[in-house]
Amino acid sequence: MAVTLTAQAAQHIEKYLQKRGKGLGLRLGVRTTGCSGMAYKLEYVDEQHDDDQVFESHGVKVFVDAKSLSYIDGTQLDYAKEGLNEGFKFSNPNEKATCGCGESFTV
């Protein structure tokens, strides 16, 4: 089981952790919402939880709670700039479908 970052995502996260002046890494999880059922949630981690699985890519730690891991196992998180838009992109092998707006997914 693993969650990985591309080099671009790791650089972006590291830059923001330095800007914040604190943080252990990034928490990646899922929440129930949207027209397809689930959405990704991201937040910076200042304290590790007991049920966290911790993965490291390009020197950056990714924390995933046990409940979310079954939905996002194998996911690669990228950070991309496309024209005026920029943001995280998720490559999740467990996704069966995404909604038209791209905000939620099903497994």
Buried (B, 14 or more C-beta within 10 A) or exposed (E): EBBBBBEBBBBBBBEEBEEEEEBBBBBBBBEEEBEBBBBBEEEBBEEEEEEBBEBEBBEBBBBBBEEBBEBBBEBBBBBEEEEEEEEBBBEBEEBEEBBEEEEBBBB
